[in-house]
Structures are given as C-alpha cells and as structure tokens.
Amino acid sequence: VNKIESPVVVPKTALEYVEDNISIFIRTNEGFKPVNVQLGKTNDKYVEIISGLVVGQEYVSAGGFTLKAELAKDSLGDGHDH
C-alpha cells in the first residue's frame, strides 16, 4: 500500500494541461481559473503538489477538461456567426 504524506495531495484527475503547463482549476470569486502547479511524489491515484496550490484552496478534482474547453472557446472569442 502506497501512502503519500504531504500538505497538498490531489487526485490525478484534477490535473489538466493548459497551454503546455500542468494546471489545476481553482475556484475564484469570478468562477474557475487554471493555475500552474509543480508536481512532487505520485502514486497510481494521487499526486503531491509542491507549488501552485495551497492547503484548503478549492479546486476541481475531476472534469476540468470541460472548463479547459470553455477557456479555449473564450480565448478564441465567440467566433460563430450563425
């Protein structure tokens, strides 16, 4: 049994690649935004976050790809002329 003892550990499902950086979506007053994180130790399900996320901060643990898609759409503008 592997056990990681670290102040900030998240499920691997929380990790997303945003602009070639490993990120986690965090909750802000305006909604959600990606923050770059630095990874530490890992096992098959969890990963240690060395920097970028603080203890107690709310983050998206799964389904961040939906937010990533919204972020990509917003950066391209609404763009559809229907």
Helices and strands as residue ranges (DSSP letters): E 9-11, G 12-14, E 16-18, E 21-28, E 31-36, E 38-42, E 46-51, H 64-76
